[in-house]
Amino acid sequence: MATKKAQSRKRVRHLTALLIKSEFKSPKDCLKDPASVTQIGVKRGLGFTGEFYVQSKRARSAAWMGFVAPMLEGRLPELKNDNISAVLFVRVQKRWMVFTQGHGRNLLKVDCFERDFGIKVVLNSVDPKQLRSVDVRSVESLTTQTRKQLSRNSPMTEFALNLHQDIPRVIAGKPIDEAFAKLIAGSDSLSLSAKLEVEDLGAKCEELLAAYQSNAYREHFPWFDQLRAVRDPSVIASLSMVLLETIRSKKHDDLHLAPPDIIDWHESSGLSFSTEAEPTPRHELQMEEYLRTVDEDELSFEKLKRDVVRLHDTRSEVPLSKWSVFDTLVFETELEGKVYVLSGGDWFQVDKTFADGVKTKLGQISASKLVLPPAGSEQHEDDYNSQVAKTSKNYALMDRRNVFVDGSKTRIEVCDLFTKDCQFVHVKRKTRSATLSHLFAQGVVSADSFWMDREYRSHTRNQVVKGQPALGTLIPDARPDPSKFEVVFAIITKRKSNWPHSLPFFSQLNLTYAHDKLMRMGYRVSLLRVDER
């Protein structure tokens, strides 16, 4: 009872902690500029060994004062913002943990702390049914960051995440053990609200380190090891060196270039490199073409960031868009037994067992028996679809003939081609993984709507009849038997011996995800390579 009373008298402290990497033996090794901070000794007898550093910068007026002052009749009082930053290092076993105060994190070297410390502590300590908020980043987009915050604590399923595409970056929730903390939130750092006094800090660090080293998260959060964004500067530097060596070696089987955004080819005449003396717009980027325009002796990571890919406008000399060459790179490699993927300018670490599982599942997807003619390297997808539809009465052109879904305010493209064998054919040129993932998602949504929505089937039948009247009878009015229909994903790409594993990893991942959903619905699913001539 005395212990509970003592615990209740303790104040709730709000702390932010980082775990220093084991190779950094001294706190001073972690500081960006040791000369800019003041060290103040930590008392003995507290139950832990620590070092404290503080930095105080000259007080400055608020930035808004310069704008407001000219419009006022009187003078503003002397208002200053203090800028005080501090870090407290605590020895825990043979490592250091650091608690940041103010802007204390800015005092540290960016590569001195573990990048997954906070989120691992949360996953190992949180009640899986008591999550409050999750920040995710979509692997399909360079910029999409989303925070989902619920009105009450709930399990992960309530956040409606697609963990094949969304990488949790920050997770907050209530721990299983309330004595551990009242609330925890973690990414690189760990933020916790807990009842503790100064003399409890050493024991708390031991708890945090034990939570970080635990594998308990695998029971409720097995997805954590499958796919992670890489934010460790030292790992990124090593991967960048592997990337440069691969480019220079001329062995590009695991590397290709792809625009990091979806392109409307109606508005563009093609792509070119800023390094070309006479830009030649084309519809597919080749690393070999880029290398022919540069001095390979000058090739560097900085140059890849500096050189640009331009998207030409059919109506203007001004590019519709432009990206660094680095941002268009799609690359897969292994480093120290771990699989990494570069996509859209960002690196991701993929669990090798998970990656091998995706490749195995991809190889099990049926190859389509449908035969489609080759596509020209400069041919737009809609022109190709029109060409195929004109060759035979076995195809109804459905490209850009979107229909409404019951209860939806948006239209959905049923497919690009509908065949006499009840095949919904979705056609896309192999570019960035996000573009292909859009194709796979479209196939799932269309198939689900076709099965669920009578009105959708009616609109689909009307569109089929416009293309090929004889095929309209294949679309039933009543709910269909999905096993009589096939969803075909047709991808225009150059012939490669390792097809379909030549697809970007995220495309492989999302294709297997779409395949599984369609199979559960009862549809037949197949994959078709359309050769690019």
N, C-alpha and C positions, 0 to 999 in steps of 0.2 A: 504493500500500500504506500509506503514511504517513497518507493521508487516512482510510482505513478504520480504522486503529488509533486515530486521534484521535476518530473517530466512536464507536468502541466504548467509549472511556473516558468519554464524556459520560453524564450521569445521565438517566434517563427522568423527564421532568417531566409533571405532570398539570395542565393549564391549562384555564380556561374563558374564552372570548372572546365579545364582542359587537361588532357593527359599528355605529358611530354614523352616523346619517343625515347626508347631505351638507349639509343646511341648518344643522346645528349646527357652527358654526365654531370654537368654543372649548370645551375640557373643562369650564370653569366653567358654561357654558350648559347642560350636561347634568346638573349636580348639583341634587338637590331643594333642599338647604339648604347653600349654600357656607359659611355661617358656622359650621356644625356640624362641619366637617372641618378637618383640618390638612394643609397642603401641605408636602411635603418635596421638595427639589430632586433631580433626576436627574442623575447624572454625565455629563459630556461625553465624547466619544470612544468611545461604546458602539456607534456605527453606526446610531443612531436618535435621534429627538427624542421625549421623553416627559414626562409630568407625573404625579405620584403624590400621592394623597390618602388619608388614613387617619382613621378615627373609632373612638374607644375609649369605650365606655359603662361606667358604674360596674358593677363586679362584683356579681352577685346570687347569693343562695343558690338551690339547685335547688328547683323548685316542689314536688317530692315530700317535701322535708324537713319541711314543716309537718304533713304527715299522719303521717310515721313517728316523729318526735321524741316525741310523747306516750306511745308504747307502749314506749319504751326506758328501761332503768334508768339508763344513763349518758348523758352529753351527747355529741352528735355533734361531731366535729372541725369547725373552721371551714372549710367547703367553699364555694367560690365558683365561679361560671361566668364566665369572661371573655368579653366580647362585643366583638370587634375586627373591623372591616370596612375594606376598602381597595379602591381601584381604581387601576390603572396604565393611563394613556392613552398610546398609541404612535401617532405620526404616520406615516401610510402614504399616499403620494402626496398628494392634497389632502384626505384624510379622516382620521378618528381611529378607531382600534380600541381597545377597552378590555378589560383582563383583570381579572376580579373575584376578590377574595380574601375568604374568610369570607362574610359577608352583604353583600358589596360591591354586588350588584345593587340592594339596597334604597336605596343612596345616589343612584341615578340616576332621572331623570324617566322615567315609563313610556312616553313617546312619543318618546324620543330615539334609539332603536336600531331597526335593521331587524328585522322580525319573522320573516323567512324565511332569515336569514343562515346559521344552523347547519345546517338541513336541506339547503339548496342546496349548501353546501360538501361535505357528506357525499355527496349524490347525484352530484356532479361528481368526487369523489375515491375513493369506495369501489369495491372490486371487487364487481361485481353478483352474483357467485357466493359472496361471503364476508360475507353479512349475519348478524348475531347476534341482534338483537331489533328489534321494531317495535311502537310504541305507536300504536293507532288509536282513532279516535272514530267512532261510527256516526252518520250524518246522520239516521237514523230515530229517534233517541232523544236526549233532552236530557241524560241523565246517563251513558250507557254509555261507559266508557273501558276499553280492553282492552290488555294487554301480552302479546305473543306472543314468547317467548324460546326459541330452539332449543338443543339440547345441543351442536350444532356449527355452524360457519358454513355457510350455505346460500343459494341464490338466493331471490328474492322469492316465486316460485311455491310454495315449501315452506311459506310462512306461511298459505296457503289463505285469502287475503283476497279480499273482493268489493270491488274498487276503484270500483264504481258506488255503493257505500253506505258504505265505510269510508275515512276520511281519515287517512293516516299523519301523526302529530304528532311522533314522535321515531323516528329510525332510527339504529341503531348497527351498525358492521361494521369490517372490515379494509380499509385503503386499498390501492389497486393498487401504489403506491410506498411501501415500508416506511420509506424515509427521510423521507417526509412525516409519518407518524405510525404508531404501532403499532396504535392503535385510535382510532376517532372516533365520536362520537355527537352528533347535532344536532337542535335544534328552533329556538327563537329564538336561543339561544346555541349555541356549539360547544364541546364538551368533547373534548380530545385528549390522548393519551399519546404523547409523542415525545421522542427524545434531542436535547436542545439546552441550550446555556448562554446566559447573559445576552447575550453579543455576537451570538448567532444570532437574537435576537428580531425585529429589524428585517426581516431576510430572510424569517423565517417569516410575518410580517404580510403581506409582499408576496405570498407563496404563497397565503395564505388569501384575500386580496382577489381574486387572479386566479382562484382556484377558485370564489369566489362569483359572479364576473362571467361565467364560462363557461356555455355552453349544451350542454356534453357530455352532461348528464343526459338529454337528449331521446332519445338512442339507446336506452337501457335503461330509462328511467323516464318515458315520455311522458305518463303519467297525472298527473304532478305539476302541470302547468299547467291541468288540466281543472277541478279543484275544490279550493278551499282554505278553511279556516276563517279568518275575518278577526279578527285580534287587535290590530291597530294602533289605538290610541285615537283618533288624529286622523281615520282613515278612518271609524271607527264614528261619530264625532261628525258627520261630513259626511253619512253615510247617515241618521243620525237626523233631521237637518234636512230631507233630501229626504222622508223618511217623514212628518214633520209637515206639510210643505207639501202633500203628496199628500192627506193626510186632510182638511186645511182646504179644499182645492180642490174637494172633493166628486166628484172623478174617481177612482173606486175600481176600475177595470177590472183593475188589476194588484195589487189588495189584497183580502184577505178575512180573516175570523176563523174559527179552528178550534181546538177543544180540543187541547192538547198531549199528551194521553193517550188510549188507546183506552177507550171508554165501554161499560159493560154497561147497555143501556137497560132491562133487566128490573128493575134496582135504582134507576133514576133517573126522575124525572118531567120532567126537562128542565134547561135552563140559564137563568141570569139574571145581570144586572149588579148590582153592589153600589151603583151610582149610581141605581137605580130606586127611586122612592118606594114603589111597590107592585110587588114582583117578579113578573114573569109568566114562568114557565118555558116554554121553547121548545126545539125540537130542533135548531135551526140558529141560529148567531150572525150578525147582520148589523151592519156598521159603522154604517149609517144609524140603527139602533135605539139603538146606544150613544151616538151623537152627539146624539140627541134627549134624552138624560138628563143631558147635561153642558153647561156654559157654554163655548162654543167659544173665547171670549176667554181662558179659563183653561187651555185645552188645552196640555199640555206633555209632554215626554218623561218627566218625573218623575211626572206624573199618570197616564200610561199604565202606568207601573210600579206605581203606588199603587192604582189602581182594580182591582177584582177581578171575575172571572167565577166564579159558583158553580154547582156541579153538585148539584142537589137530590136528596135521598134520599126514596124513596116511603114510608119507614117512620119517618122522624125529621125534626125541624126542623134538625138539624145537617147541613151539606153533606157529601156524600161526598168531594168534592174542591173545591179552588178554585185559580185561577191568576190572575196579573196579566193585564190586558188585553193588555199588550205581549207576553206569552208566547204568546198565542193568535193573534197577527198572522202572516199569511203574505203576503209582499210581494216583488215582483220589480222591479228598477229598473236603470238604467245610470248610471254615474258615471265621467266622464273616459274614456269608451270601453270601460269594463269592466262586466260583468254581475254583479249581486249579488242574492242571495236571502236573505230573512229567514224563518227557520222555527224554531219551538220556542224562541224567545228568542235565537237565535244568527244571526249574519250569515255568509254564505258567498260567496266570489268564484268566479265561473264563467267560464272562458275563453270569449270570445264565439264563436270558431270552433266550439268544442265545443258550446256552447248552441245555435247555429244548426244544427249537425249533429243534435242530439237532436230539435229541432223538425221537421227534415226527415224523420227516420226515423219520428217519431210520425205525421206526415201520410201516411205510406205504409202504415200499419196498416189493414187492411180494415175497413170499416164493416160491422157485422153486419146480415144480412138478417132476423134474428129480430125480431119485433114483440112488445113487452111493454107492458102498460098503464101509465099514469102512476102515480106513487106519491104518497101524501099527504105534506105537509110534516111532519106529526106522526106519521107511520106508522113503526113499527119495521120493521126489515129482515125479521125472521122472520115478522111478520104479513103483510108484502107478499109474501114467498115463498109462504106458505100460501094467500093470496088467488089468486095466479097459478095455483098447482097445482090449485085447485078449479075454475078456469074451463074446463079442457079436459083430456081424457085424453091429450093430447100431452105432458104434463109430469109427471114423477115428482118429488115433493118429497124433497130430500136434505139440506135444511138441518138441521144439528146431528145428523145420522146418521153419526157418525164410524166409521171402520174402522181396524183395525190393519194396519201394514205389516210384512212379514216381517223379523224381527230388530230391530224397534223396540219400545220400551216405551210409546210414545205413540200416540194415535189421530190420524188425519188426516181432515178433512172432504173428501169427494170433490168436492163442489160444492154449490150451493144448489138447482139445478134440473137435471134430465136430460131432454132432449127426444127426441121420436120421430126427429129428424134426427141423432141421435148427437152432441148438443151438451152439453158440460159448462159450465153457466152459473154463473158466480161473481158474486154480487150484493153491492154495497157502496155505502153512501151516501157522497158526497164530503164528507170532513171533513179531518183532517190528512193530510199526505202519508204519514206512518208507517202510518196505517190502510189507505190504498190500497196501499201497498207490501206490507203483510201479505197483502192480497188477491192481488196478482200472484205473490208467493212461494208462496202456497197453490196457485195454479193450476199452477205449475211442478212442485211436489213431487207433487201429486196425479196429474198427467199422467205423470210419470216412474214413479211407483209402479204406475200402471195398466198401463204397458207392460212393466215388469220383473217384477212379482210376481203369480203365478197366484192365490195365496190372496187377495191384495188384490182382484183381479177377481171372485173368488167372493163375497167380502163385499159388494163393490159391487153385484153382481147381486142378492143377497139384499135389499139396501136398496131397489133400484129396484123389485123385485117387490112389496115392501110398499106402495109408492106407486102403481105402475101395473103390474100383472102382465104386461100385453101387451108392455111395453117391455123385460122381462128378457131376451128372446131377442137383444137388440142387444148384450149384453155377452158376448164370446166367452170360452171357457175357455182356448184357446191364445193365445199372444202375438199381439196385434192388429196390424193395419195402421194406423199412426197417421193416415195421410192420410184415413181414413174417419171420423175423429173431429175435432170442432172445439172449441176452448177459447174461450168467450165471456166477456169481462170486461164486466159490466153495471154502470154507475155511475149512481147516482141523484143527479141534480143539476138545478139550474134551467137552462132553455134559454138558451144564450149563442151569439152569432154566431161567436165565435172558438173554439168547441169543435173538437177536444179540447185546444187550446192554452190553454184556460182552467184546465186542471189545474195544480196546483202543480208547479214545475220538478222537484222530486225525485220526484214521482209520474210525470211524463213520463219521467224518466231510468230509473226502475225498471220502468216499463211496457215501454219499448223493450228493456231488458235481458231481461225475461221473454219478450217476443215472439221475440227472437232465439234464446233457448234452446229454446223450444217448436218453432220452425220447424226448428231443427237436428234435433230429435227426429222431425220429419216430420208434426207436427200442423198443422191449419189453425187460424188464430188471428184473432179479430176483436174489435172494440171496439163497445160499445153504450151509448148514452146513454138512460137512463130518465128521462123528464121528471118533474119534481116539480111537482105542481099546488098 
